[in-house]
Amino acid sequence: MECSSSSNVLSGKKKRQNEAPSAQEDVKRRKTEEEGDEDLRRRPCGSAKVSVRLDRLRQPITVAQLMELLHFAALGKSRGIKQPSWCRLHHQKKVSRINVAIVDGVTQSLFYNHYLSMEHLRSSYATRISFTSSSDDVDDVASDIFSLEVPKVDFLCLSAAEEALHDALKYHPVITAFGTQRRGLTAYLLSQQQMIKNHYPVKGLPGFEDFLCTGSDVRVTDDSPLYGLDCEMCQTMKGNELARVSLVDGDGNCLLDELVKPQNHVIDYLTRFSGITAAMLRPVTTTLRDVQAKIRTLLPDDAVLVGHSLNNDLKALKLIHPHVIDTALLYRKEHGQKFKLKVLAQAVLKRQIQTEDQRGHNPTEDAVAALDLAKYFIRMGPLQVVELHLEELWGWSLEESPDCTPEPTPSYRFADILQSLSRPVAFLGKRAFVDLDLSHQRWYRSDKEMLSSFRNQTSHLFLSVLRFSSLSDHMKRSYAHRYHQQQLHHNVSAVFRDMCTVFSGPFPVHFSKREVKRLFSCCGPVHKVQMRNTGVRIHAKVEFQMLEGATLALEVLNGFSVSGQTIKVQRPVKESMLDLDLNLDALMSDRVNTNQLYVSRLSKDVAEGLSISATVNGRLLGGKPSGFHPGRQTNGSLQTAKVNGKHLHPGTIAPDLSEESLREAFSPFGSIKSVTLPGMHARHARIEFESSDGKHAALSSSDHLLKTGYLTWPSMTPPHLHSWVGMATSRKMQDAEEDAADEQRPDSFTYGGIQRNQEASLLNKLDRRLSRVFNSLPDGTLSVVLLLRHNSRGFDHPGLCFLEVKDGF
């Protein structure tokens, strides 16, 4: 076999690099930009990710809907499972495992009440959606995860191969490792953990500091090119060193076949195996550094190297390459034993290599053989490879037994389906009545004990469900004597109302509640107004539905004049507000709000009764806009408003808040992904940009937008919530009890015997444990955290679901 010259290969590669992207690649790129958000584009190409439309985020999901996602993540389209009805899972084949952590005793409202203490949950999960279930019992939810059935018809149609599979083959090492379905080459790439286990050089590990990385850091696809590699070594004073290297392309054409001068004195040329003699190496001047540079030049960024026990070749080359297929691990034997390349070539390819009449091995011949073995395995699929070569390679025979008894009715329970595919499942946690065979349940006395055990076995479980109950047990003991848990939720609800509340005044004597609401509605939807008459002056307590409304009211309306009366706007002075600035800053930088902008409009009615003299240049994202100056003079008959000292007619600052007008006004700042309006006559909206750059550009131009009647602020209320104040309790409960609670609730935060700081400490410990679970999961694991709903006295407090596919990038 002739080897092409390096110069030809180099020129060919440069030509490919200089070519413009194909039309198909351009379309694919634009489609990604249109459909994916910034987080999706930030990830490497091909990473699995869950996405939910903004309008769908505001509808809670049930256990059945969550299971739609888990079924699709585990089985995918190839087994007849459809995408979930409420979300999209991109690149499902990249999902390697599923982990569900069920937290007992923590509702959505409690999470947000201790938002700063839950750093892992608020920063590691890109998708957050309300969660509800028919039961708030952990056992019931866990049972549903294991026992809800996979759609029968579709799965039955596409799983016939598994059902017809002989029992003996289900435990064959190849089937156990790769399943039965035919897949693309990416299914057979070694993961980083597998590379470490099989002694491959891996970047960052001790002993490989002087190894050279090939620079192939991009994610590969099923269309990525394959390259065969093989090396021959000699024994020197320092151990085995490279003496010859061969590299072939996907068609078997030789790209490189070089003799290499070992760096140290040779004590054994290993001619019987390497075919190399002293006479062959005497005139050679090519060094290890030379062939390293040539290989780096020859390999494209998404190259996949194929070899037989390729770890030895890469060590000899002192190269680190992240994308490899090892034929010694494809055609695997029991107990970690490996076939020789010569045996595989003869049995599978019907090809004779390394024959006795040859003087040593031919690395080009071996590289081609390994390449062809990998291509054959990918083309045929693991099941057919095993069936065709079962006896010849593995020495197995299948004895047919008479069909004396009828086939049992197949089970479509999720846990049973996974186990039939040799995918282990387990429930870990406090002893429970879970609808799962006891052999797959592991009970522990504490969350700490469970976590320690789980981290040692996470790589062996495909579906793991963990129950965290220590916090719930502690809270139940604390509430047992004096308070019911409902009191906790009342206090939490009051905290949320305080965050959306401002006090304002003094107002003119005849200024009504309706006029106050109309005035403050320019900042956002007002939930409630209460007039407070001190006997001397009139003030108002204004409660917004959204966090952004209260914040904008402080920035825009504080110091404004109403009918000659200058009003002051301020927040409640309570212990619950001590860390408010930290909470709001964290919410603005929350991962779910990264690209989100809150927009409210100045109505014509407000403009006629309000004089604005404000400078909004230099607005900061940290919740601290600068330069707002209070208006000085106005009266009820004023017909114009001032912005930056310029008069604006009322008609110019009353824009129609529609999706069309918002896109027209804000698209110059960046590509808009979606616009969400709460109704037909909305006074506020949420704009989601494709990237955070668009949001930042709009905020930096807030003075210009204010002139056209738009008030803007970084989104703080998480997108899955309709209303911040309505999160903890129902409207009926608020109307019935909030006034009394506001008057009677003490400023000190002690509920049920647990001091607030103690409760925060417990939740922070829980968050750290969830973080340790997440960090122990292998890349590609779909991680789900469920905070369960709580129902008390007929009032429902929804839970919360966190979703993220772990990616090590």
N, C-alpha and C positions, 0 to 999 in steps of 0.2 A: 504494500500500500504506500503510495507516494504522499509525501507531506507537502502541502502548499507552502509557499514562502511567506515569511512573516510580513514582508512589505505589502504583498497583495492583501493580506488580511487586514493590515492597518489601514490601507486606503479604502477598503470596503467598509470598515467600521466608521471611518470619518465621513464617508459619503452618506451612510445611514443617519449619522448624527446631524448632518447638515440638511437633510431632507425635511420639508415642512410636514407637520402632522397631517394624517389623512383626514378626509371629511368625516369618516366615522368617528375618529378620535375627537374631532372638534365638536361633533354633535353630542358625544358622550360627556365631554367636559362641560358644555353649556347646560346639559340636562342636570348634571350634578349641582351646578351653581344655582339652577332654578329650584330644584327640589330639596336640596340639603341645606342645613343651617351651618353656621360657622363651625360648630363643634364637629359636624360630620366631615367638613372639608379639612379640618385640622388633623383628623385622624389619617393614618396611612390608608391608601387605596385598598378597598376590599374588607375593611374592618366591619364587624357586625355592630349594629346600632338600632335602638328603638326610637321611633319618632311618632309623635301624636299631634294632630292638627290643633291649633290654638282653640278653635271653637269646641272641639271634642274634649279638651282638657277640663272644661268646666262641668262635665257630666261625670259623676262618680262611676267607677267600675265595680262589678260584682265578682264573686269568686269564679263564676262560670266564664265571665269575660277574661279574667286573668288566665284561666286555664286554656282559653283559645290561644293565647300567646305562648304558654308553656308547651302545649301540644305541637304548635307549629315550630317552635324553637328546637324541640327534640326530634321531630320526625320530618318536617319540611314537605315541600311540594312533591318530592320524589316518592313519598309514601301517601300521597293523596290528601294531605292536610292543607287547608286554605289559610291565607293570611288572616290574622284576627280582624274582626269587623271594626274595631275602634282604634287600631294603631297599625304601624308597619314595622316589620323587623327586616332590616336591610342585611343582606349577605348571611342568610340563615346558616349556611354550611360552615360558617366560621364559629358557630356556637359549639363549644366542646362539652359544656356541663351546665347544670342548672342548680342554683342554690337559693333557697327561700328561708329567710329569717323571720319568724313570727314573734312579735313583741307583745306581751300581755300587759295591759294596764296603762298604756300610753296612747292617747288619742291624738288626732290632728291638732286640736286646740292646745293640748299640753305640750306638744312639740314646739309650736310657735310661741307659747308662753315662755319656754326655756330655749329659745332659738339660738342664742349665743353659746349655750352649753353643748349643742349638738353639731359640732364643727364638721365631723365626718359626714353625717347624713346630708347636711346642707351644701357640702362642697363636692362630694364624690359622685352624686347621682344627678344626671342631666334631665331625667324625667320624673315628675312628681304629680300624682293625681289622687283625688279623694277616693277612698275605698269603703265599700259598704258590704255587708253580708247579712244573710237571714239570721245568723246567730253571732253573738260576740264571744262564744266559747272557742278557745284555742283548739280543743280536740276536734270540734266540728270542721273548722277551717282546714286543719291539717288532714283530716280524713278526706275532705273534698279534693284536696290536691292529689292524693294518691288514688282515689277511687272513681272520680268522674271519668266517664267513658270517652274514649277517642271515637270520633265519627266512624260508624261501623262499615258502611258500604264502601267508602273510598279506601279505607285501610285494608279491608278484606280483599279488594281487587288488586291492590298493589303489594300486598305482603304474602302472596302465595308462595314465593320462593322460600321465605322464612318458615312458613307453616309446613311446607313439604320437605324441609331440610332434615336429613337424617340426624337422629339424636347425637350420634357420635361426632358429626361434623360441627355441631354447635360448640364443642370444646376444643376444636382444632386450633392450634396457636395462631395461625393466619386469620381464621374467622374471628377469633376472640379479639385480635388486635384491630382488624380493619372492617369487620362486618361482612356482609354478603353483596352489598350494592357496588356496582361499577361506578367509580368516581374519577374526577380529574386528578392531575398530578399533585395539586396542592394538598390532597388528602393524605399523601404519603411522605410529605416533608417532615423531617425530624423537628420537633419543638426544641426550644432551648433546654428544657428539662431533660428531654431524651438525649440531646447532645452531651450534656454534662454526665448523664448516667453512663453513656457509652464512650466516655473519655475523648470527646472531640475538643479541639482548642476553641475556647469561647472567650470573647472579649471581656476583660475585667476580672477574669479568674487568675489566681496566682499560678505562676509557671509559664504564662503566655505573654508576659510583658513585652518581649522583643519580637513577637509575631506581628506580621503585616496583615492589615485588613484589606480585603479586595475592594472595598468601597461599594459593594452591592447592598445598599441599605433600603431600597424600595421594596414594597410588598410585591410578591410574585402572584401571578394568576395561572389558571389552567392552560393559558396560551404561551406562557413563558418558555424560552428555549432551554433545551437540555444539552449538557456537555459532559462527555465521558472523560474521566481522569484516572490515570494509574501511574505509579512510581515504582522504581526499583532502588534498592538501597545497598550500601556496602557497610561493613563494620569497621569503625575507626576507634582510635584511642578514647573518644568521647561517646561511643555508642553508635547506633545506626545513623548514617547520613545519606542524603540524597545523592544518587549517581546517575539516574536517568528519569525523565518525565515525559509523558505523552498526554496530549489533550486532543479530543475529537469533538466535532460538532454533532448536532442532532441527526444528521444523515450519515454519520460515521466517517466523515472526511477528516483526515489528520490535519490539525492546525499547528501542532507543535510536537516535535520529537527530538529532544535534546539530551546529550550527555552532559553531566555536571561534575565539575571538579570538587570533591569533598574538601572541606576546610581543614580537616585534621588528617594525620597520618593513617592510611588504611592498613588494617591488620588482617582483614579477610574480605575478599571481593564477593563472596557468596555466589560464585559463578554458577553453581548448580541451579540456583533460583533466579538470579538476576541476569545471567548471561554476560556479565561484564568481566573483563580481564584488565590486568595492569596495562597491557599494550593499548587497549581501547582508550583508557583515560589519560595516557601519557601526554598526548598532544592537546588535550582539551583545556581551554582557558575560560569556558563559560562558568560563572559562579552562581551560587544560590540567589544572590541579589538580582542577577541578570534574568533568571527564569521567573522570579517573582514579578519583575516589572513587565515581562512579556505576557504572563498570564493575566495580570491586571488589565493590560491593554486589550487583550483578546476577549475578555468576558464583558458582556453588556451588564447594565445595572440590575436587570432582573434574571440573570443567569441562574440556573439550577444545576449544581454539580452532581454527577452520578458516579458511584464507584462501589467497589466491594471492600468492606471494612475501610471506608474512605478516611476514617479518623487517622489511620497510620500514614496515609499519603499526605494529608494536610499537615500533620506534625513534621514529616520529613521536609515539606516545602516551607514550614514555618509560616503558614497562611491561615487566616481566619475567614471563613465564608459562612454566612448565616443560612443559606438555602441549599440543603443537601438531601439526596435520596440514597440510602445505603441498601444495596441489594442483599447484603448479608442479613439485614433486618426485615426486608420484605418477605423473602422466602425463609421464614424463621422456623426453627425447630423447638422442641420442648426443652424446658429448663435452661434457656439461654444459649443452647448450642447452635452452631452455625454450619451451613453447607460450604464446601469449598467452591470457588468460582468454576473450576474445571468440571465439577459434578453437575452444577446447575446448567452450564452451557451444553453439556452432553444430553441431559435429561429434558430440558425445556427447549433449547434452540436446535438440538440435534447437530451440534457443532463440536469439533475436536479442537481443543486448545491445550497449550502447555504439554504437548506430546513428548514422548521420551526421545524422539529423534531430534528434537530441538535442543539447542544448548541454552538452557535457561528460559525464562519467560519473556514474551514480547509485550511490553507495556501498551503499545498501540492496540494489539490484538485483545488484550485484557480489557482495555478501556472500552472498546467497541462491544465486547461481550457483555460487560456490565450495563452499558447503555441499552443494548437490545433487550436484556432481561427486564430492565425497568419499563421500557416501552411496552413489552409484551404484558407485563403485570397490569399496567394502567389500562391497556386496550381490552384485555380479557376480563378483568375484575377478579377480586380475591376468590370468590366462590368457584368460578370456572377454572382458575389456576389449580385450586386444591382438587377439584373433581377430576381434572385431566391427568394430574400427576400424583394422585394420592398414594398409590401403591409404589410407584417407581421411586419417588423421592422420600416419602415419609413411612413407607412400609405398612400403611394401613389398608385394611380391607373391610368393606361394608357387607355384613351378612343380612340378607333379607329375612325377616321373620313373618310367618303367616299372619294375615290380618284377621285375628280371631275376635277382637272386640271393636266396637264402633269407636270412631274418633271422638274424644270429649269435645263438648261445645267450647269454642275458643272464648277467652275472656278479653274484653276490650277495656278493662280498667287500665288507667294510665300506668300504674306501677307494674301490672302484669305484662303489659305490652313491652315496657322497657326491659324487664327481666328476661322476656323471651328473646330479646335482642342482645342479651349478655351485658346489659347496662345496669350496674348495681344501684339500688335505692336504699335510703335509710332515713329514719326519724330519730333525732337526737334531742334529749331534753328531759324535763321532769316527767315522771311516770304519768302516762296519759292513756285514754281509751281511744286510740287512733285505729281507724279501719285499715290496718296493715298487719301482715303476718308478724308475730312476735320475734321471729328470727331476724327481722330487719329493723327492730326497734332497740335503741340503746338508751337506757335511762340513767340519769345522773342526779345527784343530790343538789347540785348548784350550777349556776351558769359558768362559773370559773372552771369547774371540773369538766363540764361539757366542752367548753372552748378548747381546753388543753388537749382533750382526746380528739376533737374534730380536726385540729390543725395537723395532727399526725396521720390522718387518713383521708384528707380532702381529695388527693389525686386519685383515689380508688373509687370514688362515688360519682355516678353520673347525675343522680337527683338526690339532693340532701335537703331535708327540712329541719331547721333548728328552732327550738322553742326557748325563748328567753323569758323566764318567769320570776327571777329573783326580785326585780323591782316591784312587780305586782304583789308578791307575797309580803314584801316589806310595807307597802302602802296599805294593804288590807289589815295588817296587824296594827298599824298606826291609827287607822280610822275606826277601828272596831268599837271603841268605847264612847267617844263623844260626838263624832261627826260622821255623817254619811258622805260617800264619795261625791254625791250631787253638790255638796257645798263647795268642793274643790272646783267643779266646773262653773259654778256661779261666780266665784272669785276670778277664775281665768277669763270668763266672759267680760267681767268688769274691767280687767286690765286691757283687753282688746278695745273696749269702748273708750277708755282713757287715751289710748294711742291715737284715736281718730277724733278726739274732742279738742275744741278750743273755746276759750272764754273771750268775749269781745264786749266792747263798750267804752265809755257810756254813749248811749244813743239818744237822739232827741225824744222828747216826752211822748210824742204821738207816733213814734216809729213802731210798726207792728211786727209780729212774728213772721207774717207772710213776707214783709219787706226784708227782714233779716235773711230769710231763706233765699229770696231772690238775689240778694246781694252776694251771699257766700256761694251760691250755685255756680258762679263763674269759675270757681276753683275745682269743683267736682260735685257729684251727687250728694245731697244732704239727706241724712237719715232722719234727723230729729232736731228741732229747735225748742229750747225752753227759755222763756223770758224770766229774768231775775230782777225784781224791784227791791232795791235796798232801802227804799223810803226816801232816798235823796236823788239817786240816779238809776237809770235803767240799763241793765246789761243783758247779755244773752249767752247761753250755753249752746254751742253749735256742734252737733255730732255728725261727722261725715261717714259715708259708707266705706270709703277707701282711704288708705294712709296718705296717698298723694294729695287728696283734697285738703286735709288739715295742714300739711306742710306748705302747700301753695298759699293757703290763707294767711299763714304767718309771714310769708315772704312778700305777698302782694298787697294785702289789705291792712297790715299793721301800720298805723299812722295816717290812714286815709281820713278825709273829711267827709262827713255825711250831713248835709244841711247845716254846714257851719260848725258841726261838732266833730272834733278829731277823735277817732276810735283807736283803741289799743287792742291788739289780738295776742293772746298768750296761751300757753298750754296749762293744764291743771298742775298744781304743785302738790305732788304726792310721791310717796316712796316708790310706787310702781313706775314712775317716770325717770328715776335716777339714771338708768342705763339706756334711755330711749335713743340717744344719739348713736350709741354703738349698735343697737338693734336696727335702726334705719340705715346706717352705713352698710351693715352686713346684708340687709335685704336688697339694697341697691346693687351690691356686687355679687349677689346670689347668682349661681350658674344659670338658673332658670330665667333670670331677668337680664342676662348679658346684652341681648340685642333689642330689648324692649324699651319703648318710649311712651310715657303717659302724656296725653294731650287733652286739654280742656279749652272751651271757647268763652270769650267774653261776649255776653249777649247784648243786644241793642238796649234792652231795658236797663241793664247795669251801667252801660256806657253813658247813658243819659243822666244818671245820678251819681256818677263817680268821676273824679279827676285823678288821673294816674300820672305821677311824675316819677318814673323809675328808670334806673340805669341797670341793664342786665348783662352788660359786657363782663366777661371774665367769670361766667357761671361755672362752678366746679361740680364734678360728679360726686363728690363726697357728701352731698347734701348741704353744702354751704355756699350758695350763690352770694356774690358780693355786689355791693354798690346800690342797694335798693334805698331810695330816698322817699320819704312820705310826701304825699300831696299836701298842699298848703291851703287851698281855698276851693270851696265848691258850694253849691246850693242846689236845692231841689229842681231848679229850672235850667241847670246847666245843660247845654246841648252839644258840647264837644268834650273830648278827653285829651289829656296831654300824655305823650310818650316821648321821653328824652327831650322835653321842652318843645315838641312840635305838636300842633293841634291836629287832631284826627276827627273827622266827622263820624257820628255813631254808625252810619251805614257801612263804613269801611272796616269796622271791627265787630261785625256780626256775621261771620262766615257760616255757610251751610255746612254742618258737620256730617258729611256723607263720605263714603269710601272714595268716591271719585274726586271730591274736592281735597281730601286729605292726601291722596296719592299725588295729585297735581302740586300741592304745596310742599310735600316732603320728599318726593322722588329726586329732586336735585341734590339732596344730601347723600343719597345712596340707594341701592336697589332694595325695594320693599318686598318682603315675603308675604305679609298678611296685614290686614287692618281689621280690628275687632270693635264693633259698635254694640252697646248693650240693648239697643232698640231703635225704633223708627225716628224718634225725636231725641236722639242722644245728645248730651252736653259734654260728654267726654269719650275718649277712645284710647285704644292701645295699638300702637304701631310696632310691628316686628320687622326689623331690617335683616337683610341677609347676613350682615356682619356688624360688629360693634362700631366700625368706623362711621357708618351712616348715622348711628345714634349720637356719637360724639360730635359729628359735624352739625347735626340739628341743634344740639344743646349749645354749641358755641355760637350759633346764629339766633339765639333765643330773643335778642333784642329786635331783630328784623321780624321774627315771627310774631312777637308781641304787637308790633305795629299793625299787623294784618289780623289781629284778634285771637291769636293762638297762645295759650299758656302751655309751656312744656316742662317736664320734669322726668328724671330717670325713674322707670317703673320700680315700685317697691312691693306692692301687693302681688304675691305669686300668681301667675297666669291661670292656675286651676281654680282660683277662688272668684266667685261672683262678687263677694263683699267681704271685707276684713271683719267688720263688726258682727256679721251674721255667721261667722265661722263656728263659734263655740256653741251657740244656742239657736233655737228656732225663733222666728219672729214673734210667735205667740208667747213664748217664754219671756222674750225681751220686753214686750209691751206690758206684761203682767207684773214683772218683778224688778226691772232695771231701776225704776225710780226709787223704790224702797231700798234696794241694795246700795244705791249710790249714797243715800242718806245715812244708812246704818253701818256700812262697811268701814271698819277701822283702817287707818293708813298702814298699820303694821301688817306684814304678810305672814300670818300664821294660820294654816288651815289643817284641821284634823290632827294637831299635835306635831306636825312636821314643819319646821321652819323652812321658809322659801329657799334659803341657801343650802339647807340639807337636801331638799328635793332636787335642787340644781346639781348638787354633787352626785347624787344617785343617777341622774340622767346623764351626766357627763361620763360617769363610769360605764354606763350602758353604751354610750356612743363610742367609747374607746374599745369596748369589746366587739362591737359591730365592725369597727375599723380593722381590728385584728383578723376577724373572719374574712373581710373583703381582701385584705392584703395576702392572706394565705391561699386565696382562690387562684387556680391556674388562669392564664390569659385565655380569653374566649368564653369565660363563664358568664352566663346570664345571672346577674345577682338581683334578687328581689327582697325588699324589706317591707313587711306589713305591720303597720300600727293599727290594731283592731278597733272597731267602733265600740261605743259604750252606750247602752240603753238604760236609762234610769227614769222612773216615774213617768214613763210614756214619752220621754224626750230622747231623741236620737242624736248622739254626738259622733259624727263620722270619723272613720279612720283615715289612714294615709298610706299610699303605696309608692315606694321608690323603685325605679328601674334603671339598670345600667349594665352594659356588657363590658366586662373588665378588659382593658387593653393595656398592655405593658408599654405602649409607645410613649 
